[in-house]
Amino acid sequence: MSETTPATVECKAARDPLLRLGFATIMLVGFGLYCVYDIAKGTYPYMAIDKDFNTWATWAFNFYGQFVFTAGGLFFAWKFFKAKARVLVADDDGVGYVGGTKIAWSAVTQIDLSKFKSKEIMVLHTADDEITLDGWKLDNFRDLVAKVEATLPDIERTGL
């Protein structure tokens, strides 16, 4: 291993995917809260569908929107916190997510680089498992690639 390659590389979640999930969360929860406000205000009382479809559709959007938008917002909030908590660690033993299974360097049989130039995606294959290293989802990706290249110089690379 060269002197410029760190012994341990820690990759937290990148900012861009988290921002997208955060914006989706805020928008959906905001729409849901607005629907709650609009229904509570009593602007759109319930009307039967056979009288006026547009008024009924407005009521239905606000009434059901408070559940649908809020549930969607909570789903994106769950995805946000799940992605924020993920940390990938590559050290002398192997590579893997904290709390998950770690793939030993000796078990890696192939590196798939077919999407590396266009999307910065590297897939490490073993006999029965694989781990995808995505430059858009991980911070400190260049150090991770340097660690993989320094640790696995003789492994077969496909997709070049």
WOSULNOR-V981987 format. One record per pair of residues at least 6 apart in sequence whose C-alpha atoms are under 6 Angstrom apart, sorted by the first residue. I is the first residue (numbers start at 1). GAP is how many residues later the second one is. D is the distance in Angstrom with one decimal. If there is no record, write none. Layout:
I GAP D
I GAP D
This chain:
1 149 5.5
5 142 6.0
7 84 5.9
8 82 5.7
8 83 4.3
9 80 5.7
9 81 5.1
10 78 5.8
10 79 4.6
11 76 5.7
11 77 5.0
11 127 5.7
11 128 5.2
11 129 5.5
12 75 4.6
12 126 5.8
12 127 5.5
13 71 5.6
13 124 5.8
13 125 4.9
13 126 5.9
14 123 5.1
14 124 4.8
14 125 4.8
21 59 5.6
25 48 4.5
25 51 5.3
25 52 5.5
28 41 5.0
28 45 4.7
29 41 4.9
29 44 4.9
32 33 6.0
32 34 4.2
32 37 4.7
32 38 4.8
35 27 4.8
35 31 5.0
36 30 5.5
44 15 5.4
47 9 5.5
49 7 5.6
87 10 5.6
87 11 5.7
88 8 5.5
88 9 4.2
89 6 5.7
89 7 5.7
93 11 5.8
94 9 5.3
94 10 4.1
94 11 4.9
95 7 5.4
95 8 5.3
96 6 4.2
107 19 5.6
108 17 5.6
108 18 4.6
109 16 5.8
109 17 5.1
110 15 5.1
110 45 5.9
110 46 5.0
110 47 5.9
111 12 5.7
111 13 4.8
111 46 4.8
112 10 5.9
112 11 5.0
112 45 5.9
112 46 4.9
112 47 5.9
113 9 5.3
113 45 5.9
113 46 5.0
113 47 5.9
114 45 3.8
114 46 5.9
115 6 5.4
116 6 5.9
120 15 5.1
121 12 5.7
121 13 4.5
122 10 5.9
122 11 5.1
123 8 5.7
123 9 4.4
124 6 5.5
124 7 5.4
135 6 5.5
